[in-house]
Amino acid sequence: MGMVATWRVWILRCCGLVLLAWLTGCGPGVGGTGTGAEQPPATAAPALLAPLCDSDLAPLLRCPAPGTVAAALGTGLVWAADGASQRNALARIEGNAVDLEVACAGLQFSGSWSQATGQAARFRGVVRGTAGGEAVAASLTAQRVSTGLVVQLLDAQDRALTGTFTLQVVPASPPAGACP
């Protein structure tokens, strides 16, 4: 085989590998492997990520000194639950994000602190059932009260998915209690 033919075979094989890599993407199926950060579906009001440690919630969190570069990275790990020895709701707050499980409602929420024009800052992300299922856009409002956070989970149209409940900062994740 001549030199030109060898180069053509080599180029065709390279093109085939590139095409194969492009078709397979990041893993099986259209959504990839599921090991990366999930992107929330588009919401009605665009929001900009904001530093959680610049919010009214900061005194309850493990935030670095205000105005520092470290403060922009968010809080150290904080657990918050609606009960110290047993709980229905448990939030894991770290960086500028929260993961919330509401056991009796069968809901899990993951989101980042953000600010949308004309709205109070809140966590925006996705919610799904604890048994899995499709992730849908949602938000978690959080207001500081003297001893904790009053939170409520909302859908993309700001309709309540849960009632409001108060979370207290706890030293570790308490076990789930029995549902009523």
C-alpha positions as a Python dict, from the first residue, in 0.01 Angstrom:
ca = {
    (1, 'M'): (0, 0, 0),
    (2, 'G'): (134, 342, -93),
    (3, 'M'): (200, 628, 146),
    (4, 'V'): (-106, 824, 27),
    (5, 'A'): (-332, 523, 85),
    (6, 'T'): (-188, 475, 436),
    (7, 'W'): (-264, 838, 523),
    (8, 'R'): (-619, 803, 388),
    (9, 'V'): (-681, 496, 603),
    (10, 'W'): (-539, 674, 906),
    (11, 'I'): (-756, 985, 845),
    (12, 'L'): (-1069, 771, 795),
    (13, 'R'): (-1002, 583, 1119),
    (14, 'C'): (-952, 911, 1308),
    (15, 'C'): (-1273, 1054, 1165),
    (16, 'G'): (-1454, 735, 1261),
    (17, 'L'): (-1328, 761, 1620),
    (18, 'V'): (-1431, 1127, 1642),
    (19, 'L'): (-1777, 1041, 1506),
    (20, 'L'): (-1811, 752, 1750),
    (21, 'A'): (-1712, 974, 2045),
    (22, 'W'): (-1957, 1243, 1933),
    (23, 'L'): (-2244, 995, 1900),
    (24, 'T'): (-2187, 835, 2240),
    (25, 'G'): (-2154, 1169, 2423),
    (26, 'C'): (-2091, 1152, 2796),
    (27, 'G'): (-2249, 814, 2855),
    (28, 'P'): (-2557, 605, 2793),
    (29, 'G'): (-2870, 783, 2682),
    (30, 'V'): (-2926, 1147, 2607),
    (31, 'G'): (-2869, 1259, 2967),
    (32, 'G'): (-2519, 1120, 3012),
    (33, 'T'): (-2418, 907, 3309),
    (34, 'G'): (-2588, 1115, 3575),
    (35, 'T'): (-2266, 1168, 3766),
    (36, 'G'): (-2231, 1539, 3685),
    (37, 'A'): (-2416, 1834, 3839),
    (38, 'E'): (-2774, 1841, 3721),
    (39, 'Q'): (-2886, 2157, 3550),
    (40, 'P'): (-3227, 2285, 3654),
    (41, 'P'): (-3490, 2327, 3385),
    (42, 'A'): (-3540, 2683, 3259),
    (43, 'T'): (-3753, 2895, 3491),
    (44, 'A'): (-3972, 3196, 3419),
    (45, 'A'): (-3753, 3451, 3598),
    (46, 'P'): (-3380, 3437, 3522),
    (47, 'A'): (-3175, 3444, 3841),
    (48, 'L'): (-2811, 3521, 3916),
    (49, 'L'): (-2615, 3311, 4162),
    (50, 'A'): (-2537, 3502, 4480),
    (51, 'P'): (-2309, 3444, 4781),
    (52, 'L'): (-2508, 3282, 5061),
    (53, 'C'): (-2276, 3436, 5321),
    (54, 'D'): (-2390, 3784, 5209),
    (55, 'S'): (-2752, 3697, 5297),
    (56, 'D'): (-2955, 3739, 5616),
    (57, 'L'): (-2900, 3367, 5678),
    (58, 'A'): (-2525, 3410, 5736),
    (59, 'P'): (-2540, 3437, 6120),
    (60, 'L'): (-2682, 3082, 6138),
    (61, 'L'): (-2418, 2940, 5906),
    (62, 'R'): (-2042, 2877, 5920),
    (63, 'C'): (-1945, 3173, 5702),
    (64, 'P'): (-1595, 3322, 5671),
    (65, 'A'): (-1539, 3690, 5744),
    (66, 'P'): (-1772, 3911, 5537),
    (67, 'G'): (-1626, 4077, 5228),
    (68, 'T'): (-1347, 3820, 5183),
    (69, 'V'): (-1292, 3597, 4882),
    (70, 'A'): (-1365, 3298, 5105),
    (71, 'A'): (-1708, 3445, 5190),
    (72, 'A'): (-1801, 3433, 4821),
    (73, 'L'): (-1737, 3057, 4828),
    (74, 'G'): (-2009, 3015, 5090),
    (75, 'T'): (-2054, 2840, 5419),
    (76, 'G'): (-1884, 2541, 5572),
    (77, 'L'): (-2108, 2235, 5615),
    (78, 'V'): (-2417, 2302, 5828),
    (79, 'W'): (-2698, 2058, 5906),
    (80, 'A'): (-3047, 2193, 5981),
    (81, 'A'): (-3346, 1981, 6082),
    (82, 'D'): (-3699, 2028, 6212),
    (83, 'G'): (-3614, 1815, 6518),
    (84, 'A'): (-3297, 1746, 6715),
    (85, 'S'): (-3355, 1377, 6795),
    (86, 'Q'): (-3590, 1286, 6506),
    (87, 'R'): (-3681, 1479, 6196),
    (88, 'N'): (-3907, 1501, 5892),
    (89, 'A'): (-3703, 1766, 5710),
    (90, 'L'): (-3324, 1774, 5685),
    (91, 'A'): (-3113, 2033, 5503),
    (92, 'R'): (-2745, 1999, 5419),
    (93, 'I'): (-2611, 2349, 5354),
    (94, 'E'): (-2260, 2389, 5217),
    (95, 'G'): (-2096, 2646, 4994),
    (96, 'N'): (-2379, 2840, 4832),
    (97, 'A'): (-2608, 2538, 4795),
    (98, 'V'): (-2861, 2330, 4985),
    (99, 'D'): (-2987, 1974, 4963),
    (100, 'L'): (-3320, 1928, 5140),
    (101, 'E'): (-3512, 1608, 5207),
    (102, 'V'): (-3871, 1622, 5329),
    (103, 'A'): (-3919, 1258, 5426),
    (104, 'C'): (-4296, 1243, 5483),
    (105, 'A'): (-4372, 1434, 5163),
    (106, 'G'): (-4129, 1212, 4972),
    (107, 'L'): (-3943, 1509, 4820),
    (108, 'Q'): (-3577, 1593, 4762),
    (109, 'F'): (-3462, 1940, 4657),
    (110, 'S'): (-3118, 2058, 4544),
    (111, 'G'): (-3046, 2420, 4463),
    (112, 'S'): (-2814, 2719, 4480),
    (113, 'W'): (-2866, 3059, 4643),
    (114, 'S'): (-2968, 3311, 4377),
    (115, 'Q'): (-3136, 3642, 4319),
    (116, 'A'): (-3401, 3713, 4052),
    (117, 'T'): (-3514, 4064, 3966),
    (118, 'G'): (-3814, 4167, 4174),
    (119, 'Q'): (-3796, 3866, 4408),
    (120, 'A'): (-3634, 3793, 4740),
    (121, 'A'): (-3321, 3578, 4718),
    (122, 'R'): (-3383, 3205, 4757),
    (123, 'F'): (-3245, 2866, 4668),
    (124, 'R'): (-3332, 2774, 4308),
    (125, 'G'): (-3288, 2427, 4164),
    (126, 'V'): (-3479, 2105, 4111),
    (127, 'V'): (-3711, 1882, 4311),
    (128, 'R'): (-3791, 1515, 4261),
    (129, 'G'): (-3956, 1238, 4455),
    (130, 'T'): (-3735, 1044, 4697),
    (131, 'A'): (-3809, 732, 4490),
    (132, 'G'): (-3654, 905, 4187),
    (133, 'G'): (-3841, 1039, 3892),
    (134, 'E'): (-3808, 1344, 3675),
    (135, 'A'): (-3645, 1654, 3818),
    (136, 'V'): (-3859, 1967, 3785),
    (137, 'A'): (-3774, 2330, 3853),
    (138, 'A'): (-3843, 2446, 4207),
    (139, 'S'): (-3724, 2690, 4470),
    (140, 'L'): (-3682, 2696, 4846),
    (141, 'T'): (-3756, 3016, 5034),
    (142, 'A'): (-3563, 3064, 5357),
    (143, 'Q'): (-3605, 3335, 5620),
    (144, 'R'): (-3403, 3365, 5936),
    (145, 'V'): (-3588, 3370, 6265),
    (146, 'S'): (-3422, 3404, 6604),
    (147, 'T'): (-3326, 3038, 6639),
    (148, 'G'): (-3347, 2894, 6289),
    (149, 'L'): (-3478, 2910, 5936),
    (150, 'V'): (-3838, 2914, 5819),
    (151, 'V'): (-3842, 2738, 5483),
    (152, 'Q'): (-4098, 2645, 5219),
    (153, 'L'): (-4060, 2446, 4898),
    (154, 'L'): (-4227, 2600, 4590),
    (155, 'D'): (-4276, 2485, 4232),
    (156, 'A'): (-4166, 2690, 3927),
    (157, 'Q'): (-4489, 2895, 3943),
    (158, 'D'): (-4434, 2971, 4316),
    (159, 'R'): (-4710, 2732, 4427),
    (160, 'A'): (-4646, 2560, 4761),
    (161, 'L'): (-4516, 2204, 4745),
    (162, 'T'): (-4489, 2191, 5126),
    (163, 'G'): (-4613, 2395, 5415),
    (164, 'T'): (-4369, 2618, 5600),
    (165, 'F'): (-4154, 2460, 5867),
    (166, 'T'): (-3875, 2575, 6094),
    (167, 'L'): (-3530, 2419, 6074),
    (168, 'Q'): (-3280, 2445, 6360),
    (169, 'V'): (-2906, 2409, 6316),
    (170, 'V'): (-2806, 2065, 6452),
    (171, 'P'): (-2460, 1915, 6509),
    (172, 'A'): (-2526, 1609, 6287),
    (173, 'S'): (-2798, 1448, 6078),
    (174, 'P'): (-3067, 1308, 6313),
    (175, 'P'): (-3256, 993, 6204),
    (176, 'A'): (-3587, 1026, 6025),
    (177, 'G'): (-3895, 1003, 6248),
    (178, 'A'): (-4223, 826, 6179),
    (179, 'C'): (-4463, 1005, 5945),
    (180, 'P'): (-4808, 1091, 6082),
}
